Amino acid sequence: MSGLKALFDVSTAARRFRLVAVIEAITWALLLIGMGVKYGAHIESATAVVGALHGVAFMAYVVVTLLSARALKWDWTVTLLALFASIPPFFTILFESWAKRQGYLAELSADDGDVRAEDAVPEREPDDLLLWTILSTVLCFFPLGIAGIVKSAAVGRRWAEGDYAGAQRAAVQARNLVILTAMVGFVVIFLIAMVATVGPPGGSS
């Protein structure tokens, strides 16, 4: 299983944790947008729905984190770090990336190019997600999308050179950049739509 389809695979504790970490970060972005609209455009209801969504995502993240900690045998330090990551915006994604590199996310860590067993040869070349990086570049936020294309192109090159760990690492980075590009693009489009609808913050009512 590869690409964005893998993100929605919840068959294991590690995969469930990854999905809920991404969802929690997305709702953080929506809440920040809502707060900007509320205090900038003076629309009091701007945080009502997104605030509720973030609250649900936060609770789901806490529950899934505790279940994951038990299933994956995290110690209390890692568990506390995972729980703390839900407080600052977007830290759940940073924690997920760190936990994967450190070997705390089971098969996700095994799929990561940063895994210590770099001598092992993978069965097949990782998905470079080139189509997704191109689409995210064109439709979302092109500066991050360009970085994603560079990482996608590196997958095949490193695989051909025999740098299998590097190919896997580039594939993971490409996937993360696709997700981040889509999130940033969504935020930008949402802000533009809000400004077009209600006018710029501080403008005349």
Residue frames as a rotation matrix with the C-alpha (Angstrom) as fourth column:
MET 1
0.582 0.814 0.000 0.00
0.814 -0.582 0.000 0.00
0.000 0.000 -1.000 0.00
SER 2
-0.538 -0.842 -0.036 1.40
0.832 -0.537 0.143 3.40
-0.140 0.047 0.989 -0.97
GLY 3
-0.660 0.191 0.726 0.67
0.271 -0.841 0.468 7.06
0.701 0.506 0.504 -1.41
LEU 4
-0.634 0.465 0.618 -2.23
-0.703 -0.679 -0.210 8.89
0.322 -0.568 0.757 0.17
LYS 5
0.311 0.764 -0.566 -4.25
-0.388 0.646 0.658 5.67
0.868 0.016 0.497 0.29
ALA 6
-0.231 -0.494 -0.838 -1.91
0.555 0.640 -0.531 4.44
0.799 -0.588 0.126 3.02
LEU 7
-0.866 -0.109 0.489 -2.75
-0.253 -0.746 -0.616 7.48
0.432 -0.657 0.618 5.14
PHE 8
-0.084 0.947 0.310 -6.34
-0.962 -0.158 0.221 6.24
0.258 -0.280 0.925 5.54
ASP 9
0.052 0.008 -0.999 -5.33
0.017 1.000 0.009 2.70
0.999 -0.018 0.051 6.42
VAL 10
0.030 0.037 0.999 -6.29
-0.934 -0.356 0.041 2.20
0.357 -0.934 0.024 10.09
SER 11
0.595 0.239 -0.768 -5.53
-0.189 0.970 0.155 -1.50
0.781 0.053 0.622 10.30
THR 12
0.006 -0.659 -0.752 -2.80
0.807 0.448 -0.386 -1.09
0.591 -0.604 0.535 12.95
ALA 13
0.550 0.172 -0.817 -2.19
0.758 -0.514 0.402 1.07
-0.351 -0.840 -0.413 16.01
ALA 14
-0.458 -0.817 -0.350 0.63
0.520 -0.566 0.639 2.95
-0.721 0.110 0.685 14.31
ARG 15
-0.769 0.207 0.605 -1.48
0.544 -0.287 0.789 3.76
0.337 0.935 0.108 11.25
ARG 16
0.368 0.922 -0.118 -4.43
0.831 -0.270 0.486 4.87
0.416 -0.277 -0.866 13.38
PHE 17
0.262 -0.337 -0.904 -2.13
0.673 -0.608 0.422 7.18
-0.692 -0.719 0.067 15.31
ARG 18
-0.780 -0.606 0.152 -0.72
0.513 -0.481 0.711 8.68
-0.358 0.633 0.687 12.10
LEU 19
-0.371 0.716 0.591 -4.19
0.684 -0.219 0.695 9.43
0.628 0.663 -0.409 10.73
VAL 20
0.617 0.669 -0.414 -5.50
0.768 -0.398 0.502 11.05
0.171 -0.628 -0.759 13.89
ALA 21
-0.099 -0.734 -0.672 -2.29
0.666 -0.551 0.503 13.11
-0.740 -0.398 0.543 14.22
VAL 22
-0.867 -0.181 0.463 -2.84
0.490 -0.470 0.734 14.53
0.085 0.864 0.497 10.73
ILE 23
0.031 0.968 0.249 -6.54
0.711 -0.196 0.675 15.20
0.702 0.156 -0.695 11.40
GLU 24
0.461 0.112 -0.881 -5.72
0.828 -0.411 0.381 17.01
-0.320 -0.905 -0.282 14.65
ALA 25
-0.569 -0.752 -0.332 -3.24
0.517 -0.642 0.566 19.24
-0.639 0.150 0.755 12.83
ILE 26
-0.687 0.384 0.617 -5.78
0.543 -0.293 0.787 20.02
0.483 0.875 -0.007 10.08
THR 27
0.410 0.897 -0.163 -8.41
0.780 -0.253 0.573 21.05
0.473 -0.362 -0.804 12.63
TRP 28
0.046 -0.496 -0.867 -5.81
0.735 -0.571 0.366 23.26
-0.676 -0.654 0.339 14.30
ALA 29
-0.886 -0.392 0.247 -5.33
0.443 -0.564 0.697 25.03
-0.134 0.727 0.674 10.95
LEU 30
-0.241 0.889 0.389 -9.08
0.602 -0.177 0.779 25.48
0.761 0.422 -0.492 10.57
LEU 31
0.492 0.416 -0.765 -9.38
0.870 -0.269 0.413 26.83
-0.034 -0.868 -0.495 14.11
LEU 32
-0.394 -0.716 -0.576 -6.60
0.608 -0.674 0.421 29.36
-0.689 -0.184 0.701 13.54
ILE 33
-0.832 0.184 0.524 -8.34
0.408 -0.436 0.802 30.50
0.376 0.881 0.287 10.36
GLY 34
0.176 0.980 -0.094 -11.61
0.741 -0.069 0.669 30.81
0.649 -0.187 -0.738 12.25
MET 35
0.256 -0.152 -0.955 -9.94
0.840 -0.454 0.297 32.86
-0.479 -0.878 0.012 14.97
GLY 36
-0.803 -0.593 -0.050 -8.44
0.469 -0.683 0.560 35.16
-0.367 0.426 0.827 12.35
VAL 37
-0.540 0.694 0.476 -11.85
0.415 -0.272 0.868 35.68
0.732 0.667 -0.141 10.77
LYS 38
0.329 0.720 -0.610 -13.53
0.890 -0.020 0.456 36.15
0.316 -0.693 -0.647 14.14
TYR 39
0.248 -0.293 -0.923 -11.17
0.670 -0.636 0.383 38.82
-0.700 -0.713 0.038 15.40
GLY 40
-0.809 -0.587 -0.031 -10.22
0.368 -0.547 0.752 40.32
-0.458 0.597 0.658 12.04
ALA 41
-0.782 0.570 0.251 -13.59
0.108 -0.273 0.956 40.43
0.613 0.775 0.152 10.31
HIS 42
-0.806 0.436 0.400 -15.62
-0.565 -0.367 -0.739 40.51
-0.175 -0.822 0.542 13.56
ILE 43
0.037 0.789 -0.614 -17.66
-0.635 0.493 0.595 37.43
0.772 0.367 0.519 12.74
GLU 44
-0.130 -0.109 0.985 -18.38
-0.983 0.142 -0.114 35.91
-0.127 -0.984 -0.126 16.13
SER 45
0.711 0.533 0.459 -19.63
-0.491 0.843 -0.219 32.61
-0.504 -0.070 0.861 14.74
ALA 46
0.453 -0.555 -0.697 -16.45
-0.785 0.121 -0.607 31.93
0.422 0.823 -0.381 12.75
THR 47
-0.623 -0.779 0.063 -15.02
-0.699 0.519 -0.491 29.60
0.350 -0.350 -0.869 15.40
ALA 48
0.120 0.753 0.648 -18.23
-0.932 0.310 -0.189 27.78
-0.343 -0.581 0.738 16.32
VAL 49
0.933 0.294 -0.206 -18.04
-0.355 0.846 -0.397 24.84
0.057 0.444 0.894 13.91
VAL 50
0.328 -0.882 -0.338 -14.26
-0.167 0.298 -0.940 24.63
0.930 0.365 -0.050 13.59
GLY 51
-0.336 -0.404 0.851 -13.89
-0.887 -0.169 -0.430 24.90
0.317 -0.899 -0.302 17.36
ALA 52
0.497 0.602 0.625 -16.20
-0.744 0.666 -0.050 21.94
-0.446 -0.440 0.779 17.82
LEU 53
0.891 -0.216 -0.400 -14.35
-0.150 0.691 -0.707 19.96
0.429 0.690 0.583 15.15
HIS 54
-0.084 -0.989 0.119 -11.03
-0.449 -0.069 -0.891 20.68
0.890 -0.128 -0.438 16.81
GLY 55
-0.110 0.108 0.988 -12.41
-0.990 0.081 -0.119 19.66
-0.093 -0.991 0.098 20.19
VAL 56
0.863 0.459 0.213 -13.55
-0.422 0.885 -0.197 16.32
-0.279 0.080 0.957 18.80
ALA 57
0.654 -0.685 -0.322 -10.22
-0.063 0.375 -0.925 15.80
0.754 0.625 0.202 17.02
PHE 58
-0.191 -0.731 0.655 -8.33
-0.784 -0.288 -0.550 16.68
0.591 -0.619 -0.518 20.21
MET 59
0.222 0.354 0.909 -10.26
-0.870 0.493 0.021 14.14
-0.440 -0.795 0.417 22.27
ALA 60
0.987 0.126 -0.099 -9.85
-0.159 0.835 -0.527 11.49
0.017 0.536 0.844 19.57
TYR 61
0.311 -0.946 -0.086 -6.12
-0.331 -0.022 -0.944 12.17
0.891 0.322 -0.320 19.47
VAL 62
-0.209 -0.364 0.908 -5.80
-0.969 -0.049 -0.243 11.77
0.133 -0.930 -0.342 23.24
VAL 63
0.573 0.515 0.638 -7.73
-0.610 0.788 -0.088 8.50
-0.548 -0.338 0.765 23.25
VAL 64
0.951 -0.230 -0.207 -5.85
-0.026 0.606 -0.795 7.07
0.308 0.762 0.570 20.26
THR 65
0.109 -0.959 0.261 -2.54
-0.640 -0.269 -0.720 8.17
0.760 -0.088 -0.643 21.77
LEU 66
-0.073 -0.093 0.993 -3.22
-0.954 0.297 -0.042 6.31
-0.291 -0.950 -0.111 25.01
LEU 67
0.824 0.405 0.396 -4.34
-0.271 0.896 -0.352 3.20
-0.497 0.183 0.848 23.11
SER 68
0.767 -0.604 -0.217 -1.29
-0.153 0.155 -0.976 3.42
0.623 0.782 0.027 20.85
ALA 69
-0.008 -0.796 0.605 1.03
-0.915 -0.239 -0.326 3.85
0.404 -0.556 -0.726 23.81
ARG 70
0.227 0.171 0.959 -0.30
-0.692 0.721 0.035 0.60
-0.685 -0.672 0.282 25.24
ALA 71
0.951 0.224 0.215 -0.25
-0.019 0.732 -0.681 -1.31
-0.310 0.644 0.700 21.95
LEU 72
0.696 -0.716 0.049 3.18
-0.001 -0.069 -0.998 -0.08
0.718 0.695 -0.049 20.87
LYS 73
0.599 -0.422 -0.680 4.67
0.796 0.404 0.451 -0.30
0.084 -0.812 0.578 24.39
TRP 74
0.172 -0.492 0.853 5.75
0.094 -0.854 -0.511 3.33
0.981 0.168 -0.100 24.65
ASP 75
-0.473 -0.316 -0.822 7.36
0.857 0.050 -0.513 4.39
0.203 -0.947 0.248 27.90
TRP 76
0.340 0.729 -0.594 5.86
0.850 -0.509 -0.137 7.24
-0.402 -0.458 -0.793 29.90
THR 77
-0.364 -0.548 -0.753 8.24
0.146 -0.832 0.535 9.82
-0.920 0.084 0.383 28.41
VAL 78
-0.981 0.017 0.191 7.18
0.191 -0.011 0.982 9.10
0.019 1.000 0.007 24.83
THR 79
-0.206 0.978 -0.033 3.54
0.950 0.208 0.233 8.98
0.235 0.017 -0.972 25.87
LEU 80
0.222 0.246 -0.944 3.75
0.627 -0.777 -0.055 12.38
-0.747 -0.580 -0.326 27.57
LEU 81
-0.733 -0.534 -0.422 5.49
-0.010 -0.612 0.791 13.85
-0.681 0.584 0.443 24.54
ALA 82
-0.797 0.496 0.345 2.72
0.526 0.289 0.800 12.53
0.297 0.819 -0.492 22.31
LEU 83
0.170 0.901 -0.400 0.05
0.985 -0.172 0.031 14.02
-0.041 -0.399 -0.916 24.57
PHE 84
-0.055 -0.275 -0.960 1.87
0.363 -0.901 0.237 17.35
-0.930 -0.335 0.149 24.80
ALA 85
-0.901 -0.374 0.221 2.07
0.311 -0.199 0.929 17.50
-0.303 0.906 0.296 21.01
SER 86
-0.194 0.914 0.357 -1.69
0.949 0.082 0.304 18.02
0.249 0.397 -0.883 20.87
ILE 87
0.298 0.339 -0.892 -1.41
0.711 -0.702 -0.029 21.44
-0.637 -0.626 -0.451 22.55
PRO 88
-0.325 -0.399 -0.858 0.72
-0.250 -0.838 0.484 23.60
-0.912 0.372 0.172 20.19
PRO 89
0.662 0.620 -0.421 -0.51
-0.538 0.003 -0.843 23.89
-0.521 0.785 0.336 16.59
PHE 90
0.714 -0.237 -0.659 0.77
-0.571 0.346 -0.744 21.23
0.404 0.908 0.111 14.18
PHE 91
-0.188 -0.853 0.488 3.02
-0.981 0.192 -0.042 19.50
-0.058 -0.486 -0.872 16.75
THR 92
0.468 0.387 0.795 1.19
-0.388 0.898 -0.208 16.20
-0.794 -0.211 0.570 16.30
ILE 93
0.982 -0.154 -0.107 2.69
-0.051 0.331 -0.942 15.91
0.181 0.931 0.318 12.81
LEU 94
0.208 -0.960 0.187 6.14
-0.787 -0.278 -0.551 16.80
0.581 -0.033 -0.813 14.15
PHE 95
-0.043 -0.188 0.981 5.80
-0.852 0.520 0.062 14.16
-0.522 -0.833 -0.182 16.86
GLU 96
0.826 0.414 0.383 4.63
-0.166 0.828 -0.536 11.53
-0.538 0.379 0.753 14.38
SER 97
0.768 -0.602 -0.219 7.65
-0.280 -0.008 -0.960 12.19
0.576 0.799 -0.175 12.17
TRP 98
-0.100 -0.830 0.549 10.03
-0.940 -0.102 -0.325 12.03
0.326 -0.548 -0.770 15.15
ALA 99
0.201 0.250 0.947 8.43
-0.695 0.718 -0.042 8.88
-0.690 -0.650 0.318 16.56
LYS 100
0.985 0.172 -0.016 8.70
-0.126 0.648 -0.751 7.18
-0.119 0.742 0.660 13.20
ARG 101
0.423 -0.900 -0.109 12.40
-0.492 -0.127 -0.861 8.00
0.761 0.418 -0.496 12.89
GLN 102
-0.282 -0.557 0.781 13.05
-0.952 0.061 -0.301 6.77
0.120 -0.828 -0.548 16.42
GLY 103
-0.777 -0.065 -0.627 11.35
-0.193 0.971 0.140 3.43
0.600 0.230 -0.767 15.81
TYR 104
-0.864 0.457 0.212 8.25
-0.209 0.058 -0.976 3.96
-0.459 -0.887 0.046 17.96
LEU 105
0.006 0.930 -0.367 5.67
-0.841 -0.194 -0.506 3.42
-0.541 0.312 0.781 15.21
ALA 106
0.194 0.148 0.970 6.17
-0.023 0.989 -0.146 -0.25
-0.981 0.006 0.195 14.39
GLU 107
0.150 -0.129 0.980 5.75
0.862 0.503 -0.065 -0.96
-0.484 0.855 0.187 10.67
LEU 108
0.968 0.161 0.193 5.74
0.235 -0.854 -0.465 2.77
0.090 0.495 -0.864 9.82
SER 109
0.535 -0.845 -0.006 9.21
-0.610 -0.391 0.689 3.03
-0.584 -0.365 -0.725 11.30
ALA 110
-0.014 -0.526 0.850 10.25
0.295 0.810 0.507 -0.06
-0.955 0.258 0.144 9.37
ASP 111
0.521 0.295 0.801 9.06
0.841 -0.017 -0.541 1.61
-0.146 0.955 -0.257 6.15
ASP 112
0.962 -0.139 -0.233 10.95
-0.131 -0.990 0.052 4.82
-0.238 -0.020 -0.971 6.93
GLY 113
0.644 -0.765 0.004 14.33
0.214 0.175 -0.961 5.35
0.735 0.619 0.276 5.32
ASP 114
0.127 -0.613 0.780 15.72
-0.763 -0.562 -0.317 6.62
0.633 -0.555 -0.539 8.61
VAL 115
0.947 0.253 0.197 15.37
-0.321 0.731 0.603 3.20
0.008 -0.634 0.773 10.17
ARG 116
0.292 -0.921 0.258 18.61
-0.753 -0.055 0.655 1.81
-0.589 -0.386 -0.710 11.47
ALA 117
0.069 -0.252 0.965 18.52
0.274 0.935 0.224 -1.38
-0.959 0.249 0.133 9.38
GLU 118
0.397 0.069 -0.915 19.73
-0.654 -0.678 -0.335 0.42
-0.644 0.732 -0.224 6.27
ASP 119
-0.688 -0.726 -0.021 21.44
-0.553 0.506 0.662 -2.67
-0.470 0.467 -0.750 4.90
ALA 120
-0.292 0.656 0.696 18.14
0.389 0.746 -0.540 -4.35
-0.873 0.113 -0.474 4.14
VAL 121
-0.995 -0.005 -0.103 17.04
-0.095 -0.347 0.933 -4.18
-0.040 0.938 0.344 0.51
PRO 122
-0.273 0.962 0.019 13.31
-0.570 -0.146 -0.809 -3.33
-0.775 -0.231 0.588 0.14
GLU 123
-0.151 0.299 0.942 11.18
0.495 0.848 -0.190 -5.59
-0.855 0.438 -0.276 -2.03
ARG 124
0.169 0.254 0.952 10.25
0.971 -0.208 -0.117 -2.82
0.168 0.945 -0.282 -4.48
GLU 125
-0.782 -0.476 0.404 10.88
0.465 -0.875 -0.130 0.82
0.415 0.086 0.906 -5.21
PRO 126
-0.482 0.623 -0.616 8.84
0.563 -0.319 -0.763 3.19
-0.672 -0.714 -0.197 -3.03
ASP 127
0.350 0.695 0.628 6.04
0.934 -0.313 -0.175 5.19
0.075 0.647 -0.759 -4.64
ASP 128
-0.698 -0.715 0.039 7.47
0.713 -0.699 -0.054 8.58
0.065 -0.010 0.998 -5.61
LEU 129
0.098 0.855 -0.509 4.01
0.779 -0.384 -0.495 10.27
-0.619 -0.349 -0.704 -5.54
LEU 130
-0.839 -0.542 0.031 5.10
0.441 -0.646 0.623 12.38
-0.318 0.537 0.781 -8.52
LEU 131
-0.405 0.765 0.500 1.55
0.589 -0.200 0.783 12.83
0.700 0.612 -0.370 -9.81
TRP 132
0.522 0.633 -0.571 0.35
0.835 -0.242 0.494 14.01
0.174 -0.735 -0.655 -6.40
THR 133
-0.157 -0.644 -0.748 3.27
0.679 -0.621 0.392 16.41
-0.717 -0.446 0.535 -5.99
ILE 134
-0.896 -0.127 0.426 2.60
0.426 -0.521 0.740 17.92
0.128 0.844 0.521 -9.43
LEU 135
-0.011 0.979 0.203 -1.11
0.647 -0.148 0.748 18.32
0.763 0.140 -0.632 -8.67
SER 136
0.487 0.172 -0.856 -0.42
0.845 -0.339 0.413 19.88
-0.220 -0.925 -0.311 -5.28
THR 137
-0.585 -0.761 -0.282 2.06
0.609 -0.641 0.467 22.26
-0.536 0.101 0.838 -6.91
VAL 138
-0.810 0.292 0.509 -0.41
0.357 -0.444 0.822 23.40
0.466 0.847 0.255 -9.55
LEU 139
0.058 0.996 0.063 -3.56
0.413 -0.081 0.907 23.48
0.909 -0.027 -0.417 -7.40
CYS 140
0.686 0.230 -0.690 -2.29
0.715 -0.040 0.698 24.36
0.133 -0.972 -0.192 -3.94
PHE 141
0.864 -0.442 -0.240 0.93
-0.247 -0.789 0.563 26.06
-0.438 -0.427 -0.791 -2.82
PHE 142
0.909 -0.387 -0.155 3.65
-0.005 0.361 -0.933 25.91
0.417 0.848 0.326 -5.45
PRO 143
0.172 -0.927 0.332 6.76
-0.872 -0.300 -0.386 26.72
0.457 -0.224 -0.861 -3.31
LEU 144
-0.091 -0.138 0.986 6.21
-0.737 0.676 0.027 23.64
-0.670 -0.724 -0.163 -1.14
GLY 145
0.837 0.479 0.265 5.03
-0.168 0.685 -0.709 21.71
-0.521 0.549 0.654 -4.18
ILE 146
0.625 -0.696 -0.353 8.33
-0.567 -0.093 -0.819 22.35
0.537 0.712 -0.453 -5.95
ALA 147
-0.297 -0.724 0.623 10.16
-0.955 0.245 -0.170 20.90
-0.029 -0.645 -0.763 -2.95
GLY 148
0.268 0.492 0.828 7.87
-0.447 0.825 -0.346 17.87
-0.853 -0.278 0.441 -3.16
ILE 149
0.965 0.055 -0.257 8.68
-0.261 0.313 -0.913 17.38
0.030 0.948 0.317 -6.84
VAL 150
0.120 -0.992 -0.038 12.40
-0.855 -0.084 -0.511 17.49
0.504 0.093 -0.859 -6.03
LYS 151
-0.348 -0.204 0.915 11.93
-0.785 0.597 -0.165 14.80
-0.513 -0.776 -0.368 -3.37
SER 152
0.660 0.658 0.363 9.76
-0.310 0.679 -0.666 12.71
-0.684 0.327 0.652 -5.70
ALA 153
0.784 -0.414 -0.463 12.41
-0.481 0.068 -0.874 12.84
0.393 0.908 -0.146 -8.41
ALA 154
-0.157 -0.915 0.372 15.04
-0.968 0.069 -0.240 11.77
0.194 -0.398 -0.897 -5.90
VAL 155
0.382 0.365 0.849 13.22
-0.625 0.779 -0.054 8.50
-0.681 -0.510 0.525 -5.17
GLY 156
0.991 0.055 0.120 13.93
0.052 0.675 -0.736 6.86
-0.121 0.735 0.667 -8.54
ARG 157
0.517 -0.856 0.014 17.43
-0.484 -0.306 -0.820 8.30
0.706 0.416 -0.572 -8.78
ARG 158
-0.126 -0.571 0.811 18.50
-0.991 0.101 -0.082 7.05
-0.035 -0.815 -0.579 -5.37
TRP 159
0.613 0.391 0.686 16.89
-0.380 0.908 -0.179 3.67
-0.693 -0.151 0.705 -5.99
ALA 160
0.958 -0.263 -0.116 18.84
-0.021 0.341 -0.940 3.31
0.287 0.903 0.321 -9.25
GLU 161
0.173 -0.944 0.279 22.04
-0.678 -0.320 -0.662 4.23
0.714 -0.074 -0.696 -7.39
GLY 162
-0.101 -0.158 -0.982 21.41
0.381 0.906 -0.185 1.51
0.919 -0.393 -0.031 -4.81
ASP 163
-0.952 -0.155 0.265 20.67
-0.152 -0.510 -0.847 4.00
0.267 -0.846 0.462 -2.05
TYR 164
-0.371 0.871 -0.322 17.56
0.503 0.480 0.718 2.17
0.780 0.104 -0.616 -0.89
ALA 165
-0.195 0.263 -0.945 17.35
0.942 -0.217 -0.254 3.94
-0.272 -0.940 -0.205 2.47
GLY 166
-0.831 -0.169 -0.530 17.69
0.073 -0.977 0.198 7.28
-0.552 0.126 0.824 0.73
ALA 167
-0.814 0.581 -0.012 14.92
-0.019 -0.006 1.000 6.35
0.581 0.814 0.016 -1.72
GLN 168
-0.112 0.789 -0.605 12.58
0.865 0.377 0.332 5.45
0.489 -0.486 -0.724 1.12
ARG 169
-0.380 -0.099 -0.920 13.47
0.717 -0.660 -0.225 8.61
-0.584 -0.745 0.322 2.99
ALA 170
-0.979 0.009 -0.204 12.79
-0.134 -0.781 0.610 10.74
-0.154 0.625 0.765 -0.10
ALA 171
-0.546 0.830 -0.116 9.43
0.326 0.338 0.883 8.99
0.772 0.444 -0.455 -0.59
VAL 172
-0.038 0.500 -0.865 8.41
0.999 0.025 -0.030 9.74
0.007 -0.866 -0.500 3.00
GLN 173
-0.614 -0.253 -0.748 9.48
0.356 -0.934 0.024 13.38
-0.704 -0.252 0.664 2.65
ALA 174
-0.948 0.315 0.050 7.57
-0.060 -0.332 0.941 13.67
0.314 0.889 0.333 -0.64
ARG 175
-0.222 0.910 -0.350 4.43
0.729 0.394 0.561 12.33
0.648 -0.131 -0.750 1.04
ASN 176
-0.115 0.138 -0.984 4.77
0.895 -0.416 -0.163 14.77
-0.432 -0.899 -0.076 3.94
LEU 177
-0.865 -0.257 -0.431 5.26
0.071 -0.913 0.401 17.67
-0.496 0.316 0.808 1.53
VAL 178
-0.708 0.695 0.130 2.15
0.251 0.075 0.965 16.69
0.661 0.716 -0.228 -0.45
ILE 179
0.067 0.752 -0.656 0.10
0.953 0.147 0.266 16.74
0.296 -0.643 -0.707 2.76
LEU 180
-0.269 -0.244 -0.932 1.63
0.659 -0.752 0.006 20.02
-0.702 -0.613 0.364 3.94
THR 181
-0.994 -0.109 0.011 1.19
0.077 -0.622 0.779 21.63
-0.078 0.775 0.627 0.51
ALA 182
-0.393 0.919 0.035 -2.47
0.525 0.193 0.829 20.62
0.755 0.344 -0.558 0.43
MET 183
0.125 0.419 -0.899 -3.01
0.985 -0.163 0.061 22.01
-0.121 -0.893 -0.433 3.94
VAL 184
-0.573 -0.415 -0.707 -1.34
0.371 -0.900 0.228 25.34
-0.731 -0.131 0.670 3.15
GLY 185
-0.951 0.241 0.196 -3.19
0.125 -0.280 0.952 25.59
0.284 0.929 0.236 -0.15
PHE 186
-0.106 0.962 -0.253 -6.49
0.823 0.228 0.520 24.97
0.558 -0.153 -0.816 1.59
VAL 187
-0.013 0.038 -0.999 -5.73
0.833 -0.553 -0.032 27.67
-0.554 -0.832 -0.025 4.15
VAL 188
-0.858 -0.381 -0.346 -4.80
0.135 -0.815 0.563 30.20
-0.496 0.436 0.751 1.45
ILE 189
-0.751 0.631 0.196 -7.90
0.275 0.028 0.961 29.43
0.601 0.776 -0.194 -0.63
PHE 190
0.042 0.786 -0.617 -10.12
0.968 0.121 0.220 29.63
0.248 -0.606 -0.756 2.45
LEU 191
-0.275 -0.222 -0.935 -8.68
0.604 -0.797 0.012 33.01
-0.748 -0.562 0.354 3.45
ILE 192
-0.996 -0.088 -0.035 -9.10
0.023 -0.584 0.812 34.38
-0.092 0.807 0.583 -0.07
ALA 193
-0.441 0.897 0.004 -12.71
0.551 0.267 0.790 33.19
0.708 0.351 -0.613 -0.12
MET 194
0.087 0.465 -0.881 -13.40
0.982 -0.186 -0.001 34.76
-0.165 -0.865 -0.473 3.26
VAL 195
-0.617 -0.380 -0.689 -11.88
0.300 -0.923 0.240 38.09
-0.727 -0.058 0.684 2.24
ALA 196
-0.952 0.276 0.130 -13.87
0.065 -0.232 0.970 38.05
0.298 0.933 0.203 -0.99
THR 197
-0.202 0.942 -0.269 -17.04
0.736 0.327 0.593 37.33
0.646 -0.078 -0.759 0.97
VAL 198
0.568 0.448 -0.691 -16.75
0.822 -0.355 0.445 39.59
-0.045 -0.821 -0.570 4.04
GLY 199
0.815 -0.330 0.477 -14.03
-0.120 -0.901 -0.417 42.03
0.567 0.283 -0.773 2.98
PRO 200
-0.132 -0.966 -0.220 -10.54
0.227 0.187 -0.956 42.54
0.965 -0.176 0.194 4.41
PRO 201
0.122 0.124 -0.985 -10.03
0.983 0.124 0.138 42.61
0.140 -0.984 -0.107 8.21
GLY 202
-0.450 -0.286 -0.846 -10.55
0.599 -0.799 -0.048 46.08
-0.662 -0.529 0.531 9.61
GLY 203
-0.881 0.154 0.446 -12.48
0.333 -0.466 0.819 47.19
0.335 0.871 0.360 6.54
SER 204
-0.701 0.685 0.201 -15.74
-0.713 -0.661 -0.233 49.05
-0.027 -0.307 0.951 6.66
SER 205
-0.801 0.460 0.383 -18.73
0.270 0.849 -0.455 46.96
-0.535 -0.261 -0.804 7.65
